[in-house]
Amino acid sequence: MTKALPFTAAGLARAIKGVELAGRYVIGVRPDGTLIVGDKPLETASMIPLERHNAPASKWEDQGA
């Protein structure tokens, strides 16, 4: 049996609008409907993974010193 969500899309929309009217930014939403709020918008460029070195792995790479 499934359980009803403790929030609705309309409730989230109202909460997000309130956050924006307060001059804050919604950074995310937790599974329980809690809004994650920040003072500045999330920089999406910081979410791009950095590339590692392109050298092939050595068979000795995992050996400790």
N, C-alpha and C positions, 0 to 999 in steps of 0.2 A: 504494500500500500504506500502511496506517495503522500508527502506532506505539503500543504500549501506554502508558497513562499511568503516570508514575512514582509514583503514589499511588493509594490506594483510599478509598472513602467511610468504611470502617471505620477506616483509618489516620488520616484527618482527624478523625473523631469522637474517637479516643483522644487525639490531639494537642490538640484543643480542650478536652477534659475536663481534661487536664493543665495547660493554661494557666489555666483557671478555678480549679482547685484551688490554683494558685500565687497566686491573688488578682489576676490580670491579666485583661485583656479582649481578645478577638479582634476586631479592627477590620475585617479583610478577609482574603481568600485570593488569592494570586497564581496565574496560570495554571499554574505549575509545582508548585503544592501548598504553597508556603511560606505560613505564617501571618503576618499582620501583627498585631503585639501592641502594646497600649498600656496605660498606667497607669490610664486612666479610660475609660468607655464613650464611643463616638462620639456626639456630639450631632447628631441628625438634623435639627434645626431649622437648623443651620449649612449644610446642603446645599441648602436652598431658594433658588433664584435670586432675586436682588433685582429688583424691577421698575424699569425705566428710566423716564425722563420720558415723558409721554404726548403731548407736543407733536409735531405733524407735522414730518417732516424737511424742512429747507430745501434748496433746490438748491445753496446756497452752503456747506452744512455740511461738506463734504469738502475745501474749499479751505483751504490753510494760510495763516497770517497773515504 
